[in-house]
Amino acid sequence: LEEGHTIYLHGNSFGGSICNVISEKVYGEKLFIRTFGSIYISNKSLIPQNIINYMFAGDVAWRKLSIKCPDAVNHIKKVDMKIR
């Protein structure tokens, strides 16, 4: 980031959690994070505008988040999709 590179981090489930923890420790306008079904959503991120956390409505991770991550609902884009 110090050299001006753009960095994209993508993570699913636990990998998404790691991305969210990184967002609490690293600041950079050129750091972009996308997660899907992360079991941890940060509300302490240094770059909240560059993070999008996606989750299926009714995902099992939601039960864990609602207990352990206050205000997580405000940091998630819910995906409604019927599996056929």
Backbone torsions as a table, in degrees:
resi	resn	phi	psi	omega
1	LEU	NA	-35.8	-180.0
2	GLU	-65.7	-25.0	-179.9
3	GLU	-90.6	4.1	175.9
4	GLY	89.6	7.7	178.1
5	HIS	-73.7	149.7	172.7
6	THR	-94.9	133.9	-177.5
7	ILE	-122.0	131.9	177.3
8	TYR	-116.1	125.1	175.6
9	LEU	-114.3	132.0	177.9
10	HIS	-127.0	135.4	178.9
11	GLY	-147.6	148.3	178.4
12	ASN	-119.0	134.7	177.4
13	SER	57.6	-117.1	-179.0
14	PHE	-64.0	-34.1	176.0
15	GLY	-61.9	-35.5	175.5
16	GLY	-66.4	-35.0	176.5
17	SER	-62.6	-43.4	178.6
18	ILE	-60.7	-43.1	177.7
19	CYS	-59.5	-42.6	-179.8
20	ASN	-66.9	-36.2	176.2
21	VAL	-66.4	-41.0	177.0
22	ILE	-58.5	-38.7	-179.0
23	SER	-65.2	-19.4	176.8
24	GLU	-82.4	-19.9	-174.1
25	LYS	-107.6	-22.4	-172.8
26	VAL	-121.8	133.4	174.8
27	TYR	-116.2	136.4	174.8
28	GLY	-172.6	128.0	178.8
29	GLU	-60.8	-22.2	-177.4
30	LYS	-104.8	21.9	174.4
31	LEU	-106.5	118.8	-178.0
32	PHE	-121.2	133.6	-176.3
33	ILE	-126.5	134.5	174.5
34	ARG	-131.4	128.6	178.4
35	THR	-126.4	159.3	176.1
36	PHE	-137.4	120.1	178.7
37	GLY	66.7	30.7	179.5
38	SER	-63.1	139.6	178.9
39	ILE	-91.1	4.4	173.0
40	TYR	-143.3	128.8	176.7
41	ILE	-119.9	122.8	-177.1
42	SER	-79.6	136.4	168.2
43	ASN	-112.1	14.3	179.3
44	LYS	-119.8	15.2	-175.9
45	SER	-60.4	144.1	176.0
46	LEU	-83.0	-13.5	-178.0
47	ILE	-134.6	55.2	-174.5
48	PRO	-59.1	-29.1	-178.7
49	GLN	-70.4	-16.7	-177.7
50	ASN	-103.4	10.6	-176.5
51	ILE	-118.8	133.5	171.4
52	ILE	-128.7	122.6	177.1
53	ASN	-108.1	120.5	178.9
54	TYR	-104.4	147.6	176.6
55	MET	-153.9	137.5	174.1
56	PHE	-64.7	140.2	173.5
57	ALA	-60.1	130.9	-179.6
58	GLY	83.4	7.7	179.1
59	ASP	-58.8	141.7	-179.8
60	VAL	-60.7	-29.4	178.7
61	ALA	-64.0	-25.3	-178.1
62	TRP	-60.5	-38.1	179.6
63	ARG	-62.5	-39.3	178.7
64	LYS	-69.1	-41.4	-178.3
65	LEU	-65.0	-41.6	-174.9
66	SER	-63.3	-23.0	179.0
67	ILE	-91.3	-42.6	-169.5
68	LYS	-97.6	-18.1	-175.2
69	CYS	-123.3	91.8	179.3
70	PRO	-59.2	141.2	177.4
71	ASP	69.3	14.3	-178.6
72	ALA	-61.3	-34.4	-177.3
73	VAL	-57.9	-27.9	-179.9
74	ASN	-81.0	-4.3	-177.8
75	HIS	-119.2	17.3	-177.3
76	ILE	-125.3	137.7	169.9
77	LYS	-100.9	114.4	-178.9
78	LYS	-78.7	138.2	179.0
79	VAL	-111.5	118.5	176.0
80	ASP	-101.0	119.9	-178.4
81	MET	-150.4	130.1	176.9
82	LYS	-92.2	129.3	178.0
83	ILE	-87.6	127.7	-178.0
84	ARG	-109.5	NA	NA
